[in-house]
Amino acid sequence: MNYVDDGYVVGDLCQLARQANGERISIYWLPDTRYQPPLPSRVLKSIDNRKAWLPQFVENSGADIAAIRAFRTDIFLNPKKQIAVEAYLVDDRGKEYVCSVSF
């Protein structure tokens, strides 16, 4: 539970997903792009904190961050109007991995 500036970031993201009504809210971790969809400052602050922590997290997991070509997280409403989260990663061989994330 990521708590920043007196609020939970997941609450902001869920609200954005509901407002987007099926469109995906994407957070691009790698490559490190500054472009993000219009997001509340609390969410942007959290993203910056997590991006700084990402290389160490990957290394601690036994991997090399140089092997990751792309990594993003999508938050959206699924067809049943429930919040869904998916993570996408592309490795240096071009293989894509997709994982549903529970929260």
N, C-alpha and C positions, 0 to 999 in steps of 0.2 A: 504494500500500500504506500504509494509515493505521495507524501504530504509536503506541499510547498505553499508558502505564503498563506497560511491559515486555511488551506483546503486540500482535498484529495484530487489529484490530477485525473484519476480514472472517472470521477464524476463529471469533470469538464469534457472529457473525451466521449463519454456516453451521451451527454447532452448534444454535442456536435454531431454524433452519428444519427441521433434521432432527427435533428434538424435537417440533415443531409438526405433523409428519407430514401435510403438504399444506395446512395452514392458513397464511395469509399473515402474515408479520411486517411491519407497515407503519410506516414512519417518515414523519411529517408535517412537511414543511419549511415550507410556506405553506398556509393561514395558520399563524402561529407558535403552535402549541398546546403546552402543557406536558405534556399527557397523552401518554404513550407506553406501549406494553405493557410488562410487566415486562422490563426490559433490564439487563444488567450495567452497573456503574458506568463501566467503560471505554467502552462503547458510548454511554452518555448523555453522557459527557465529550466524545467525538468529535462527537456530534450538535451539542452546544452550540458547539464550535469551528467546525464547518462552517456552522452557521446564522449565526454572526457574519460569516463570510467570504462568504456567498451574495450579498448585495447588490452587493458589489464585483465578484464573478465575473460576475454577470449584466450589469452595466454594461460591464465589459471585453469582454464578448461582443457588445456593440453593441445591447443590449436595455434596456428599462426595467422594473425589478422591479414597478412599479405595474401593469404589464400582466398580471402573473401572479396569477390568483385562487386557484389551488390547485396544490400540487406535493407529491407523495409518492413514496416508493420502497417497493416490495414485494419481500420476499425469501421464497422458498417452494420446496418440492420439486415439480418438474413430474411428470407421469404416469409418466415413466421413472425417478423417484426421484433425479433430478439437481437440484442447486441452480440455481434460476433467479432472475433479478432483473429487475424491470420498473420503469420510471419513468413516472409519470403527471403531466401538466401540463394545466391548464385556463387559457386566456387570457381577457382581458377581453371577448372576443366570445362566450365560452361554448364555444369549440372545444376539444376534448380531444385531446391528443397522447399516444401510448403508444409507448414504446421499450424493447426488450429491451436489457439492459446486460450486456456480457461482462466477466468478471473472471478 
